[in-house]
Amino acid sequence: MTSITRFVLNMKYKQLHLVSSNQEKGEDETMCFPMEFLRVIDHEADKLHAHKKSKPTLITNRKGVLLVAVESVGKHGFRLLFDDQFQRIVTEEELGYLYANQSVLWQQYLDDIKSSGLTRETAIEIKAL
């Protein structure tokens, strides 16, 4: 059984590091996620859309997003709070899945962005006063 023991936000490199304790192996493991990845990849939504045989909404313009806090929500998992006011709850199992499949999920996201003609770059809306 693996359980998360620590979260470390690396703001310089825009990464979340998770330290988990693997009781079977008797050692700690570290997982690293880019903050943008955690903001735009939603495995639970993908599973829901796959069941409905539809495509999930593509989240764009989040390249510079920052994860500002991680909060425990008891047995439900962890709440990830981003600087664009978005928040989501993830379980330890989902984080494990995301880590194990990170390269495939990220490449699929990049391919979807490219084929849609959209961008990862942060959009700045300027309004004339």
VMD Tcl script that draws the C-alpha trace (Angstrom):
set ca {
  {0.00 0.00 0.00}
  {1.31 3.45 -0.95}
  {0.25 6.62 0.82}
  {1.20 10.23 0.15}
  {3.22 11.71 2.98}
  {4.23 15.10 1.58}
  {3.51 17.64 -1.16}
  {6.20 20.07 -2.31}
  {5.31 22.98 -4.62}
  {8.27 24.03 -6.74}
  {7.19 27.45 -7.98}
  {10.44 28.09 -9.88}
  {9.90 25.10 -12.16}
  {6.09 25.06 -11.84}
  {6.02 21.48 -10.55}
  {4.33 19.52 -7.81}
  {6.43 16.84 -6.14}
  {4.62 14.12 -4.20}
  {6.45 11.95 -1.73}
  {4.74 8.67 -0.95}
  {5.61 5.92 1.44}
  {5.54 2.43 -0.03}
  {4.97 0.21 2.98}
  {5.50 -3.02 1.02}
  {8.93 -1.93 -0.23}
  {9.78 0.02 2.91}
  {10.93 3.08 0.94}
  {9.76 6.50 -0.18}
  {8.91 7.26 -3.81}
  {8.72 10.69 -5.43}
  {6.36 11.64 -8.25}
  {6.70 14.89 -10.15}
  {3.94 16.66 -12.09}
  {4.04 19.88 -14.10}
  {1.37 22.21 -12.72}
  {-0.07 22.76 -16.19}
  {-0.51 18.99 -16.60}
  {-2.53 18.78 -13.37}
  {-4.67 21.71 -14.50}
  {-5.52 20.49 -18.00}
  {-5.59 16.68 -17.70}
  {-8.70 15.39 -15.93}
  {-8.78 11.60 -16.00}
  {-12.17 11.40 -14.26}
  {-13.78 13.69 -16.87}
  {-12.16 11.65 -19.65}
  {-13.67 8.45 -18.23}
  {-17.10 10.10 -18.03}
  {-16.90 11.30 -21.64}
  {-15.66 7.91 -22.82}
  {-18.75 6.34 -21.27}
  {-20.93 8.85 -23.16}
  {-18.79 8.41 -26.29}
  {-18.11 12.16 -26.48}
  {-14.95 14.25 -26.34}
  {-14.21 16.23 -23.16}
  {-13.81 19.98 -23.37}
  {-10.23 20.86 -24.25}
  {-8.72 23.15 -21.63}
  {-6.44 25.73 -23.25}
  {-4.43 28.84 -22.39}
  {-3.05 27.44 -19.12}
  {0.69 27.24 -19.83}
  {1.59 29.66 -17.02}
  {-0.89 28.39 -14.44}
  {0.34 27.91 -10.88}
  {-0.81 25.43 -8.29}
  {-1.02 27.55 -5.14}
  {-2.18 25.05 -2.52}
  {-2.97 21.42 -1.82}
  {-5.51 20.66 0.91}
  {-6.54 17.34 2.39}
  {-10.24 16.57 2.06}
  {-10.14 13.46 4.22}
  {-11.18 10.19 2.61}
  {-12.05 12.01 -0.64}
  {-8.44 12.85 -1.48}
  {-6.76 16.19 -2.02}
  {-8.02 19.54 -3.30}
  {-5.71 21.21 -5.80}
  {-6.14 25.01 -5.89}
  {-4.81 26.92 -8.91}
  {-4.15 30.63 -9.36}
  {-6.86 30.89 -12.05}
  {-9.46 30.12 -9.33}
  {-9.92 26.53 -10.55}
  {-9.92 23.70 -8.04}
  {-10.33 19.97 -8.28}
  {-10.25 17.00 -5.97}
  {-7.99 14.07 -6.81}
  {-7.55 10.74 -5.06}
  {-4.28 8.95 -4.42}
  {-5.33 6.36 -7.00}
  {-5.95 9.04 -9.64}
  {-2.57 10.64 -8.94}
  {-0.94 7.23 -9.34}
  {-2.72 6.73 -12.66}
  {-1.76 10.20 -13.88}
  {1.87 9.60 -12.95}
  {2.04 6.17 -14.58}
  {0.44 7.49 -17.80}
  {1.81 11.03 -17.79}
  {3.74 10.88 -21.07}
  {0.86 9.32 -23.03}
  {-1.77 11.68 -21.59}
  {0.44 14.74 -22.18}
  {1.19 13.77 -25.78}
  {-2.51 13.20 -26.46}
  {-3.25 16.65 -25.01}
  {-0.58 18.28 -27.21}
  {-1.93 16.47 -30.28}
  {-5.48 17.60 -29.46}
  {-4.32 21.22 -29.02}
  {-2.47 21.13 -32.34}
  {-5.32 19.57 -34.31}
  {-7.85 22.02 -32.87}
  {-5.78 25.08 -33.78}
  {-5.87 26.26 -30.17}
  {-2.92 27.14 -27.92}
  {-1.46 26.43 -24.51}
  {-0.20 30.01 -24.21}
  {-1.86 32.20 -21.62}
  {-4.43 34.53 -23.15}
  {-4.49 38.13 -21.99}
  {-7.68 39.97 -22.71}
  {-7.23 43.71 -23.20}
  {-10.28 45.95 -23.09}
  {-10.35 49.58 -24.15}
  {-11.63 51.88 -21.42}
}
mol new
graphics top color blue
foreach p $ca { graphics top sphere $p radius 0.5 }
foreach p [lrange $ca 0 end-1] q [lrange $ca 1 end] { graphics top cylinder $p $q radius 0.2 }
display resetview
